[in-house]
């Protein structure tokens, strides 16, 4: 038996639905505004942050700085004042994004710098050759000075007055474009100076970083929407048809 509703009751129900829908929309907009405001505040703090250097529990020097968190597409709209290093970083990210989706990235300016290193214990001294070696966790070298003449009663000495190798290191994570493998995360390090050699890299990413879940394409969005709301859509369709019959 169909339920007959008068126009007044229908109007009340419609108003209630509008109020509930309007309330949800209002709170959603407030939450969205708070989220954006929080992101903007973090971005501004990161833009003016300075490098913090300290020692960890193992006695190793740690260099730390806040991360820029923003959508590259919104970079021009935000009209940000950037340092040259920040510009270089974001330019590098934009270039990688043309082929691979960047997850996190860093541009590190660094150099191998030796200041005042002295070795006054040669391992080999001949009439015309002096050889110095050292092999520690921090430095390793084997240097031969040829065609020299040792002074009487003087031990040969090796002194580094200045030794500086400038380098820019770009580190980036991205999803490999391989659907069969589930878009695995890849990590790479690029050095601008050829004298820096990478022998091995190991990286870590949180398990929740899933390309389909975080950055789905159009058809994946449709599939996800269908799985989560398929039953609701069917019920809504039945309700709509039933309502049309009742109205008749």
C-alpha positions as CSV (number, residue, x, y, z in Angstrom):
1,X,0.0,0.0,0.0
2,X,1.4,3.3,-1.1
3,X,1.8,6.0,1.5
4,X,0.1,9.3,0.5
5,X,1.8,12.5,1.6
6,X,0.1,15.8,1.5
7,X,2.0,18.8,0.0
8,X,2.6,20.3,3.5
9,X,4.4,17.2,4.7
10,X,6.5,17.0,1.5
11,X,7.5,20.6,2.0
12,X,8.6,20.0,5.6
13,X,10.6,17.0,4.5
14,X,12.3,19.0,1.7
15,X,13.1,21.8,4.1
16,X,14.6,19.4,6.6
17,X,16.8,17.8,3.9
18,X,17.9,21.3,2.8
19,X,18.8,22.2,6.4
20,X,20.7,19.0,6.9
21,X,22.5,19.3,3.6
22,X,23.2,23.0,4.2
23,X,24.7,22.2,7.6
24,X,27.0,19.5,6.2
25,X,28.1,21.9,3.5
26,X,28.7,24.7,6.0
27,X,30.8,22.5,8.3
28,X,32.7,21.1,5.3
29,X,33.6,24.6,4.2
30,X,34.8,25.6,7.7
31,X,37.0,22.4,7.9
32,X,38.3,23.1,4.4
33,X,39.2,26.7,5.3
34,X,40.9,25.6,8.6
35,X,43.0,23.0,6.6
36,X,44.1,25.5,4.0
37,X,44.9,28.1,6.7
38,X,47.1,25.6,8.5
39,X,48.9,24.7,5.3
40,X,49.5,28.4,4.5
41,X,50.9,28.9,8.0
42,X,53.3,26.0,7.7
43,X,54.4,27.2,4.3
44,X,55.2,30.7,5.6
45,X,57.2,29.2,8.5
46,X,59.1,27.0,6.2
47,X,59.9,29.9,3.8
48,X,61.7,31.8,6.6
49,X,63.2,28.9,8.5
50,X,66.9,28.7,8.9
51,X,69.2,25.6,8.9
52,X,69.4,24.0,12.4
53,X,72.6,22.0,13.1
54,X,73.0,19.6,16.0
55,X,74.5,16.3,17.1
56,X,72.4,13.2,17.5
57,X,72.8,10.4,20.0
58,X,75.6,8.8,17.9
59,X,77.6,12.0,17.8
60,X,76.7,12.6,14.2
61,X,76.0,16.1,12.9
62,X,72.4,16.6,11.8
63,X,71.2,19.4,9.5
64,X,67.5,20.1,9.7
65,X,65.1,22.6,8.1
66,X,61.3,22.8,7.6
67,X,59.9,21.5,4.4
68,X,58.1,23.5,1.8
69,X,54.6,22.0,1.5
70,X,52.5,23.3,-1.4
71,X,51.0,22.4,-4.7
72,X,53.4,23.3,-7.5
73,X,50.4,24.3,-9.7
74,X,49.5,27.0,-7.1
75,X,53.0,28.4,-7.0
76,X,52.3,31.4,-9.3
77,X,49.0,32.2,-7.5
78,X,50.7,32.4,-4.1
79,X,53.2,35.0,-5.3
80,X,55.9,33.7,-2.9
81,X,59.2,35.3,-2.2
82,X,61.8,32.5,-2.7
83,X,65.5,32.2,-2.3
84,X,67.6,30.9,-5.2
85,X,67.9,27.5,-3.6
86,X,64.1,27.3,-3.1
87,X,63.6,28.2,-6.8
88,X,66.1,25.6,-7.9
89,X,64.3,22.9,-5.8
90,X,60.8,23.7,-7.1
91,X,62.1,24.0,-10.7
92,X,63.7,20.5,-10.4
93,X,60.4,19.1,-9.0
94,X,58.4,20.6,-11.9
95,X,60.8,19.0,-14.4
96,X,60.5,15.5,-12.8
97,X,56.7,15.9,-12.6
98,X,56.6,15.9,-16.4
99,X,57.6,12.2,-16.4
100,X,57.2,10.9,-12.8
101,X,54.9,12.0,-10.0
102,X,57.2,13.4,-7.2
103,X,56.3,12.3,-3.6
104,X,59.1,14.1,-1.7
105,X,62.2,15.8,-2.9
106,X,65.2,17.8,-1.6
107,X,68.0,19.9,-3.1
108,X,71.1,19.8,-1.0
109,X,74.0,22.2,-1.4
110,X,77.1,20.6,-0.1
111,X,80.9,20.2,-0.6
112,X,83.8,18.1,0.5
113,X,85.9,20.6,2.3
114,X,89.3,20.0,4.0
115,X,90.8,22.8,5.9
116,X,94.1,22.6,7.7
117,X,94.7,18.8,7.3
118,X,98.3,17.9,7.9
119,X,100.2,14.6,7.5
120,X,103.8,14.7,8.8
121,X,104.3,10.9,8.8
122,X,105.1,9.8,5.3
123,X,105.0,6.0,4.8
124,X,107.7,6.0,2.1
125,X,110.6,8.4,1.4
126,X,113.2,8.0,-1.4
127,X,115.7,10.3,-3.0
128,X,112.9,11.8,-5.2
129,X,109.6,10.5,-4.0
130,X,107.4,10.9,-0.9
131,X,104.2,9.0,-0.3
132,X,101.5,9.8,2.2
133,X,98.5,7.6,3.1
134,X,95.6,7.7,5.4
135,X,92.5,5.5,5.8
136,X,89.9,6.4,8.4
137,X,86.1,6.5,8.5
138,X,86.2,10.2,7.5
139,X,88.9,10.3,4.9
140,X,91.0,8.0,2.7
141,X,93.8,8.9,0.4
142,X,97.1,7.7,-1.1
143,X,99.2,10.7,-2.4
144,X,102.6,10.5,-4.0
145,X,104.8,13.6,-4.4
146,X,107.4,12.9,-7.1
147,X,110.6,14.6,-8.3
148,X,111.4,16.2,-4.9
149,X,114.5,16.3,-2.8
150,X,114.3,15.8,0.9
151,X,116.0,18.3,3.2
152,X,118.6,17.0,5.6
153,X,117.2,16.3,9.1
154,X,113.7,17.4,7.9
155,X,110.8,15.0,7.8
156,X,108.6,15.6,4.7
157,X,105.1,17.0,5.5
158,X,101.9,17.0,3.5
159,X,99.5,20.0,4.2
160,X,96.1,20.7,2.7
161,X,95.9,24.5,2.6
162,X,92.6,24.3,0.7
163,X,90.6,21.5,-0.8
164,X,87.0,22.3,-1.8
165,X,84.7,20.3,-4.1
166,X,81.3,22.1,-4.5
167,X,78.2,20.0,-5.2
168,X,74.5,20.2,-5.5
169,X,72.6,17.0,-4.6
170,X,69.0,16.5,-5.7
171,X,67.1,13.7,-4.0
172,X,63.6,12.7,-5.2
173,X,61.0,10.0,-4.7
174,X,58.5,9.2,-7.4
175,X,56.1,6.5,-8.5
176,X,57.4,4.4,-11.4
177,X,54.9,4.3,-14.2
178,X,54.4,0.5,-14.0
179,X,50.8,-0.5,-13.5
180,X,51.6,-4.3,-13.4
181,X,54.0,-3.7,-10.4
182,X,51.5,-1.5,-8.6
183,X,53.3,1.8,-9.3
184,X,56.3,1.1,-6.9
185,X,58.1,4.0,-5.3
186,X,61.6,4.7,-6.6
187,X,64.3,6.8,-5.1
188,X,67.2,8.6,-6.8
189,X,70.1,10.9,-6.0
190,X,71.7,13.2,-8.5
191,X,75.0,15.0,-7.9
192,X,76.2,18.0,-10.0
193,X,79.8,17.2,-9.3
194,X,81.2,14.1,-11.0
195,X,83.7,13.6,-8.1
196,X,80.9,12.6,-5.8
197,X,80.1,8.9,-6.4
198,X,77.1,7.0,-5.0
199,X,77.8,3.4,-4.3
200,X,74.5,2.4,-2.8
201,X,71.2,3.9,-1.7
202,X,68.5,2.7,0.7
203,X,65.2,4.5,1.2
204,X,61.9,4.2,3.1
205,X,58.4,5.3,2.4
206,X,55.3,4.9,4.5
207,X,53.0,2.0,3.6
208,X,50.0,4.3,3.1
209,X,51.6,6.0,0.1
210,X,49.5,4.3,-2.6
211,X,49.2,5.9,-6.0
212,X,45.7,4.6,-6.7
213,X,44.4,5.8,-3.3
214,X,46.2,9.1,-3.1
215,X,46.4,10.1,-6.8
216,X,43.8,8.1,-8.7
217,X,43.0,8.8,-12.4
218,X,39.5,9.4,-13.7
219,X,38.5,5.8,-14.2
220,X,40.0,4.8,-10.8
221,X,37.9,7.5,-9.2
222,X,34.8,6.1,-10.9
223,X,35.6,2.6,-9.8
224,X,36.2,3.7,-6.2
225,X,33.0,5.7,-6.2
226,X,31.1,2.7,-7.5
227,X,32.4,0.3,-4.9
228,X,31.7,2.7,-2.0
229,X,28.3,3.9,-3.1
230,X,27.0,1.2,-5.5
231,X,24.3,0.0,-3.1
232,X,23.3,3.5,-2.1
233,X,22.8,4.5,-5.7
234,X,20.5,1.5,-6.3
235,X,18.5,2.3,-3.2
236,X,18.3,5.9,-4.3
237,X,17.1,4.9,-7.7
238,X,14.4,2.6,-6.2
239,X,13.3,5.4,-3.9
240,X,13.1,7.8,-6.8
241,X,10.9,5.5,-8.8
242,X,8.7,4.7,-5.8
243,X,8.3,8.4,-5.1
244,X,7.3,9.0,-8.6
245,X,4.6,6.3,-8.3
246,X,3.3,7.7,-5.1
247,X,3.1,11.1,-6.6
248,X,0.9,9.7,-9.3
